[in-house]
Amino acid sequence: MSDQLTTVSINDAINSLIDEVSSLSPDAPVEQVLTVRERIDAATQRLREVKGMIDDATIAWIDANGDIEVDTVRYYVSVSKTKKCKDNRAAVEAIFEAVGGDFDAFVETLSSNALKPGACGNVLSEEVFAEHFEVIEQKDLRTGKPKKSVQKVDSRFIK
C-alpha cells in the first residue's frame, strides 16, 4: 500500500508541475515563469539527491548480498574510472615516436574533439578557423528546426 501512495503522490507532484508549465503563456508575468522554473529546478535537485541515496543503498545491498539480477538486467558494483592525459606534450611526443613519425597514424590516436575550438580560435585567423571547424546547430528531432534552449548566466561569475 505504501508503494501505491508514494507513486500516487509522486505522480500528483509531477502532474502539478506539468499543469503549471501548461498554464504559462508569452503573456504570463515573468515572476510566474521564474517561479515555475525554480520549482522544477528544486524538484530536479531533490531527485538527484534521492538518486544518490538509492545508489548508495543499492551498493550497500549488493556488497552485502551480491549482484541483483532481474530477467536480462544485472545490477553490480564497479569502481568508476576515467583516463586523463598527465602531460599533453610528452604524450604527443611518445605517440608520434611510437608510430614512427607517421602523421596519419598519429591523427588516428586523436579523439574527434581532441582540439579545443576556443583555444584554436585564439591562434588561428577567422578564415583558417572556419576552414577547419564548424558550428553545428542542434536540431529538434520532431520538427527538424534548430533546437532552442534556455541558457542561464550569473553576472557574479563573468570576468
N, C-alpha and C positions, 0 to 999 in steps of 0.2 A: 504494500500500500504506500509506503514511504517513497518508493521509486516513482509511482504514478503521480503523487503530489508534487515531487520535485520536478518531474518532466512537465507537468501542467504549469507550475509556477515559472519555470524557465521559458516555456512557450509563451505564457502570458506576458512576461517581461519583453521578450523579443517582439511579439506582436504589437505591444505598446510602442516600442521604438519604431517599428515599421509604420504604425499609424501616424506617429509624429512626423516622420520623414515624408510620408504621403501627403500630409496636410500642408507641407511647405510649398510656396509658390514664389515666383520672382517678386511678387508684391509684399511678401512677408517681411516684417521688421527684421533687421539684421540681428537684433538680440535673440529673436526666436530661432533663427538659423544657427547662431553660435551656441545657444542652449542645447539644441538637439545634438549638435556636433560634440559638445562637451559630455553629454550623457552617453553617447556612443563610444567616445574615447575612454570614458571611465569604465564602461562595461567591458570593452576590449581589454583594458589593463587588468581588470579583475579576472577575466577569463584566462589571461596569460598566467596570472598568479595561481589560479586553480589548476591549470595545465601543469605548471611546475610542481604543484603539490601532488597531483596524481602520478606524475612521472617519478617523483621521489618515493611515493608509496609503492608503486609498481616495482621499482628497483629493489626496495627492501623486501618485497614479497618474493621476487624471483631469486634474490640472493638467499633467502631462507628456504624456498620450496622448489626452485628450478624453473626452467622456461615454461611459458604458458603457450599451449597450442590449441587452437580452435579451427577445425577444418583445415584449410590450407594456410592459415595465418599463424606465425610463431612470433611471440614476444620474447626477447632475450636482452641481456645486458651486455653492452660493449663500451669500450672507452672511446670517447670522441677524440679524433686526432686530425690535425691538419699538417700540411707540409709547407714550409716557408723558406725561401732562399735567405741565407745568412749574409751573403756578400755578393751582390749582383755582378760586380766587375770580375771578381775571382771566379764565379760560376761560369760566366760567359767565356772567360779565357780557357777554363778547363774543358768546357763543352766544345769550343772551337778547336782546341788541340785534339780532343778525343775523336772528332770527326775528320781529322787530318786537314783542317782548313777548308773543307767543303762547305761553302756558304749555304747552298741549298739544304744540305743535311743539317746544318746549324739552325736554319729557319724552321725546319720541321720540329725542332725541340721547343719552339715558342708556342704559347697558347694564343688563341685568337685575339685576345685583348692584352697581349704582353706589353704593349706600348701605352703610356698614359697620354690620352689625347690632349689634356690641358698642358702638360709639360712639353709635348711635341709642338703644340700651337705656339708656345712661347719661343721656340728656337727656329721654327720654320716660317717662311713667308706665307701669307694667306694663300697665294697661288699654289705653292708646293703642298701646303697642308691640305687644301681642297682636292688635290690630285691623289692623295694617299688616304684620306679619312673622309667619312661621310656621316651625316646626321640622319638617323633613321627614326621617323615618327612612328610611334606605336599605333596600330590600327585596332579599332573595335571589331571583334570577330563577327558580331551580328550585322553591323551596318557597313563595315569596310571604311568608315570615315576615321579621320585622325582621332585618337583616344585622348580625351581631356582628363586632367586630374587636378585635384586641389593641392596646391603647394602651400606650405606654411613656413614663414620666416620670422624669427625673433630678432628684432633690431639690436638686442643686447649682445648678440653674437656675431655681428657684422663688423669686419675690420675697417 
